[in-house]
Amino acid sequence: MAKILGAVTVNKERCKGCDLCVVACPKDVLQLQPKEVNNRGYHFAFMKNPKACIGCAACATVCPDGCIEVYRVKVND
């Protein structure tokens, strides 16, 4: 039986590190990059725990800059 996992892509250059997506995620998937910054000087969001993503899109819904896309991926066990 196939399992559905979520996948999040973040436009790193548009992300301003507001942390709203990190707080909104019910599965603790996202985190702000602690050391790297984008070309605008912001710590951007990334998937620290990709296997926990359920594809709920809460992160994309709260993103004020629309720089997050969420996909659902079918994985065969």
Steps between C-alpha positions, in 0.01 A plus 500: 500500500630844411563758767447873450773733624526875480780694336567868559701728275606842625615779272808580707566836339147631565476367857544770764525264797182614674468157672121480443531176301711339772239580765208390279641155421326235713775242440810712572630462145634850431775704660684821420851447367721578802822594316424575135322811375351584162617787278276740697662403833214292644517154656267300276274205578590143404372147562694370801281190534364415153375151588252646751323723245134408444435755225242700697619831344461696825844650437408622152170643624664727759797609287451875438733499198367188328842340478393150614352228280374171638470179302365158586717214385394137470762261635480124448594296804 
